[in-house]
Amino acid sequence: MIGKEIRLERIIDRNTKRSVIIPMDHGFTLGQIEGLTDMTHIISEVSEGGANAIVLHKGMVKTGHRKHGKDIGLIVHLSASTSMNPDPNDKVLVCTVEEAIALGADAASIHINLGAPNESHMIESAGVISKECTRWGLPLLIMIYPRGKDISPTSPVSVGHCVRVAEELGADLIKTSYTGDIESFRRITQACSVPVLIAGGEKGGDLETLTTIRDAISAGASGVAMGRNSFQRPDPKRFVHSICNVVHYGVEPEKALVTK
C-alpha cells in the first residue's frame, strides 16, 4: 500500500486530512463550456487558489498541468460519456491505469451511475480498474451517484448505497451527492472507512455553496470535488481560496469569502 499512501499525500492535505479537488472533465460530456475554454489558464487559477488536485481526461494533461504556478495533484479520469448520447449516464472506459501512470497521475478516477440501465457494465469496469490500481499502487477515486428512473439523486438511502458500493469495490476516495441534511449524511460518512467528498453540481450562489460545504464537513465529509461551482466563477482563484478556507481551516462561510 506504500505507493498509494505516497500518492494520496499529493491529493489529501496531510495536516487536515481533507481535500479540495476541482474536476475538469466536463468538456468531454458537455463540450466547450464556460470556464474550460482556456485550460492552461484555469488550471493555474485553481492551483493558485489552493486546490489540492484536479481531474482531467488524458488528452488535457498536456494543456497546462504543472506548467505554471503552484504544483497540484493530478487525477486522470478513465471513463466518459457525452450529453448527445441517448443515455448520457452510460459511462465507458476511455483510458487505462497504465496510460494514467505514464501521464504522471497521482490517482485515477472512474464514474458509476447506480440505477442507470448500464449500471452492471459500469460496476464491472470499476472492478477491473480497482484491481489494476491496486497492482500499480495508484489511488482510485470513484465518482458514484444515484441516477435512474424514479431515483432521488439525494435520497440518504440511495446515496448511502452508492458509498457502500464504491467502498466495496476498493475506492480510496469517494465522490457522491450531498443529501442536503447534516444528520443523514453523517450516518453515511460514519459507516464508511474511506474519505467521502461531496460533488458540487451546477453552479449555485457563493454563500449558498460555501454553506453546503460547511454543513457537509460538519457531517464528516473529507472535502469537496467541485467543478462548475469553482471554475465557472468570475474569479475562480478567489472562490477556490474561499472553499479551502472552509474545508481546511473551518472558517464560517460569511468570513471565508475572499474579497479583493
Secondary structure, DSSP 8 states (H G I E B T S, - for coil): -HHHHHHHTTTS-TTT--EEEEE--HHHHH-S-TT-SSHHHHHHHHHHHT-SEEEE-GGGGGGTTTTSSS--EEEEE-EE--TTSSSTT--EE-S-HHHHHHTT-SEEEEEEEETSTTHHHHHHHHHHHHHHHHHHT--EEEEEEE-STT--TT-HHHHHHHHHHHHHHT-SEEEE---S-HHHHHHHHHT-SS-EEEE--S---HHHHHHHHHHHHHTT--EEE-SHHHHTSSSHHHHHHHHHHHHHH---HHHH----
